Amino acid sequence: MPQGKKIALITGANKGIGFEIARQLGEQGMHILVGARKQTQGDEAARRLESEGIEAFAVQLDVVNQSTVEAVAHMLEETYAKLDVLVNNAAIISPEKALPSSLSLAALRTTYETNVFGTFAMTQAMVPLLQRSEAGRIVNMSSGLASLGIISGAAPEILMAFNLAYCSSKTMVNAMTIFFAKELQQTGIKVNAADPGAVATEMNPTASRTPQQGAKVAVHLATLPDDGPTGGFFDENGVQPW
Ligand SMILES: NC(=O)c1ccc[n+]([C@@H]2O[C@H](COP(=O)([O-])OP(=O)(O)OC[C@H]3O[C@@H](n4cnc5c(N)ncnc54)[C@H](OP(=O)(O)O)[C@@H]3O)[C@@H](O)[C@H]2O)c1
């Protein structure tokens, strides 16, 4: 049990923006739980963090597999008896770049399974542990493409490059952010959505921002003071339109 340290769980933290969020929260002295679908990749990421002086531990976690979600909640209960920070970072984008009229229902279902139902399952499972924190924080990784305000004014070719399944799954993440924030308002747990911008990762290889830059807004929201906002949607410059 790490004495006096905050415990942060980041889903999909074996690479990309999630790994960077883990690193930056670790640099702030938090005890990091690296959520990863594959234990070996989680272990490798945790080793990298530990080589930088960060206390990190890998947990096998596939957000679409309810038994792994429950196993992690059980482990947290037994080992730490609380959770301070949950970053719902794990997400996928379907390789189908089809127009809405030809997008497969399977692509929509698969994308929602991870991005929407996975985020929901994780949040539900972790709320009882977050309620035992003095300053529980939930950060949902969203996207500028989640914003109905932004996409309604965007060029069609930009939207089609990402597809309806991914964009609308992130709109759902934004809706969940509001719902959980309202429910948890009196508990002190803050729930916010983060837009990292266009970041060069496996998901978006041609983007220009670095994972280090993309992680910053999530780290900020994960470390908000008690008088910070809840139920909001932010990028690194401030409030984003829903
Ligand atoms: N990159 C961008 O430009 C951008 C822009 C806006 C928002 N975002 C959001 O930022 C977050 C991180 O994206 P990224 O660019 O870092 O993507 P990435 O490099 O593709 O990483 C995604 C992570 O999610 C994990 N993951 C996928 N499905 C999972 C599941 N069922 N259970 C657990 N983990 C799962 C992946 O694990 P595996 O290694 O096993 O596949 C990986 O660790 C996502 O929520 C994404 O939507 C990214």
The ligand as a Tripos MOL2 file, in Angstrom:
@<TRIPOS>MOLECULE
LIG
   48    52     1     0     0
SMALL
NO_CHARGES

@<TRIPOS>ATOM
      1 N1         -4.8210   10.6910  -31.1790 N.am      1 LIG1
      2 C1         -5.7040   11.6680  -31.3780 C.2       1 LIG1
      3 O1         -5.5540   12.5300  -32.2630 O.2       1 LIG1
      4 C2         -6.9200   11.7910  -30.4960 C.ar      1 LIG1
      5 C3         -7.7630   12.8930  -30.6900 C.ar      1 LIG1
      6 C4         -8.9000   13.0240  -29.8850 C.ar      1 LIG1
      7 C5         -9.1540   12.0890  -28.9010 C.ar      1 LIG1
      8 N2         -8.3160   11.0260  -28.7400 N.ar      1 LIG1
      9 C6         -8.6340   10.0570  -27.6850 C.3       1 LIG1
     10 O2         -7.5180    9.8950  -26.8160 O.3       1 LIG1
     11 C7         -7.5190    8.5640  -26.2750 C.3       1 LIG1
     12 C8         -6.1740    7.8970  -26.5300 C.3       1 LIG1
     13 O3         -5.9920    7.7820  -27.9340 O.3       1 LIG1
     14 P1         -4.5890    7.4660  -28.6030 P.3       1 LIG1
     15 O4         -4.4680    8.3710  -29.7640 O.co2     1 LIG1
     16 O5         -3.5260    7.4180  -27.5900 O.co2     1 LIG1
     17 O6         -4.8960    5.9970  -29.1860 O.3       1 LIG1
     18 P2         -3.9840    4.6940  -29.3010 P.3       1 LIG1
     19 O7         -2.5500    5.0190  -29.4080 O.co2     1 LIG1
     20 O8         -4.6450    3.8710  -30.3490 O.co2     1 LIG1
     21 O9         -4.1990    4.0030  -27.8610 O.3       1 LIG1
     22 C9         -5.4490    3.5060  -27.4990 C.3       1 LIG1
     23 C10        -5.2840    2.7110  -26.2250 C.3       1 LIG1
     24 O10        -6.5680    2.1690  -25.8730 O.3       1 LIG1
     25 C11        -6.4000    0.7740  -25.6520 C.3       1 LIG1
     26 N3         -7.6280    0.0260  -25.8550 N.ar      1 LIG1
     27 C12        -8.3740   -0.1070  -26.9680 C.ar      1 LIG1
     28 N4         -9.4100   -0.9190  -26.7300 N.ar      1 LIG1
     29 C13        -9.3250   -1.3050  -25.4310 C.ar      1 LIG1
     30 C14       -10.0960   -2.1260  -24.5910 C.ar      1 LIG1
     31 N5        -11.1840   -2.7700  -25.0270 N.pl3     1 LIG1
     32 N6         -9.7210   -2.2620  -23.3020 N.ar      1 LIG1
     33 C15        -8.6280   -1.6360  -22.8270 C.ar      1 LIG1
     34 N7         -7.8250   -0.8730  -23.5820 N.ar      1 LIG1
     35 C16        -8.1890   -0.7050  -24.8670 C.ar      1 LIG1
     36 C17        -5.2920    0.3540  -26.6130 C.3       1 LIG1
     37 O11        -4.7810   -0.9130  -26.2450 O.3       1 LIG1
     38 P3         -4.0050   -1.8780  -27.2930 P.3       1 LIG1
     39 O12        -2.5740   -1.4140  -27.3030 O.co2     1 LIG1
     40 O13        -4.1760   -3.2410  -26.7010 O.co2     1 LIG1
     41 O14        -4.6680   -1.7130  -28.6150 O.co2     1 LIG1
     42 C18        -4.3360    1.5100  -26.3790 C.3       1 LIG1
     43 O15        -3.6230    1.3230  -25.1880 O.3       1 LIG1
     44 C19        -8.6920    7.8580  -26.9330 C.3       1 LIG1
     45 O16        -9.8180    7.9330  -26.0910 O.3       1 LIG1
     46 C20        -8.9360    8.6650  -28.1880 C.3       1 LIG1
     47 O17       -10.2570    8.5400  -28.6680 O.3       1 LIG1
     48 C21        -7.2030   10.8460  -29.5110 C.ar      1 LIG1
@<TRIPOS>BOND
     1     1     2 1
     2     2     3 2
     3     2     4 1
     4     4     5 ar
     5     4    48 ar
     6     5     6 ar
     7     6     7 ar
     8     7     8 ar
     9     8     9 1
    10     8    48 ar
    11     9    10 1
    12     9    46 1
    13    10    11 1
    14    11    12 1
    15    11    44 1
    16    12    13 1
    17    13    14 1
    18    14    15 2
    19    14    16 1
    20    14    17 1
    21    17    18 1
    22    18    19 2
    23    18    20 1
    24    18    21 1
    25    21    22 1
    26    22    23 1
    27    23    24 1
    28    23    42 1
    29    24    25 1
    30    25    26 1
    31    25    36 1
    32    26    27 ar
    33    26    35 ar
    34    27    28 ar
    35    28    29 ar
    36    29    30 ar
    37    29    35 ar
    38    30    31 1
    39    30    32 ar
    40    32    33 ar
    41    33    34 ar
    42    34    35 ar
    43    36    37 1
    44    36    42 1
    45    37    38 1
    46    38    39 2
    47    38    40 1
    48    38    41 1
    49    42    43 1
    50    44    45 1
    51    44    46 1
    52    46    47 1
@<TRIPOS>SUBSTRUCTURE
     1 LIG1         1 GROUP 0 **** ****
